[in-house]
Amino acid sequence: MFNFDETRFVGIQKGAVDLAPSIDKTIASAIEAGATNLYFLGTGGVAYLMEPAVQLLHRRSQFPVFKDYPAELVITGGVNLNANSIVVMPSLSGTTKESVAMLTKLKEVGCTVITLVGHADTPLGIGGNPALVNFAEDDTSSESFYIQSLLVALSVMKARGEIDNYDALVEEMQTVPNALLEAKRAFEPKAKEFASIIAGSDYHMFTGAGNMWPEALYYATCILEEMQWIRTRPVHASDFFHGPLELIEKGVSLILFRGEDDYDALAERVAAFAPGYTDRFTVINTADYAPRSLSPEMRALLSPAVMATLLERLSAHLEVMRDHPLVTRRYYKRVAY
């Protein structure tokens, strides 16, 4: 595959899967000790990557789960954030300014703080209790964080007796790294074609539903806007018909992400509408590329990771096509803000 190290990729995703026992032990111990709620506190793009796990717990668990902005919560605190909270704080770098400030506050609160980081010798890598480290870089981190956050959600439901197939799902997840690699291989012949669609306009609308929405938001803002300086308008498929549809006309690029969870009917509604009004409608569907070796339940749970792994292939071609490396920035970590 183009500009891709298969061994490195599989190793990083295996590292995420291998955190399952540590995550499960920490969650089980905290809930047994009286934990009353769970917070996901990520900053920026990594917060989006936690959202499928948040959604899963909101739909299938009675354990109170919150997602908040560390930059806001560090200012005021929150009535539900207390010593009996479990906090999951992801950060690839381990140095994210807002998250480091929040970590100081969390230590004052006295709650259990699970940091998910890519680098150990960092404030968040040192400051978690526990700090769970799986080395990754930008091009491999999305799948890693999707896997880790799913493991958190499954462990919560297991500890509360709300899931009866935890062991089977975690066992199947051992096959996920290679399954993601298979998905990349299946998508590679199409990757350059899809990259040309992105390169062909300086503005795109992105939409998706269910656990596809966070990946649509992430790719539009954290990859195309941050790393390619392409303007985007991400909108949830359930909100598409409440305003944004009026922007659709000939020449406007609309890109729809489809997965295999229960909310694909919302995506289908967009798919039925858009072709009649724009000549630039694109659909990427994980069902076309995720290997059938994965169970239907696993394909649904990990549709965001599958989409992320497909889009990495698209981005690899896009940066060359546009002569704009993904590491190029104007302001991010370059100027004071």
Helices and strands as residue ranges (DSSP letters): H 6-17, H 20-32, E 37-40, H 45-60, E 65-67, H 70-76, E 85-91, H 97-109, E 112-117, H 123-127, E 131-133, H 138-159, H 166-173, H 176-199, E 203-208, G 210-212, H 213-218, I 219-225, H 226-228, E 231-236, G 244-247, E 253-258, H 264-273, G 274-276, E 280-285, G 286-288, H 296-301, H 303-321
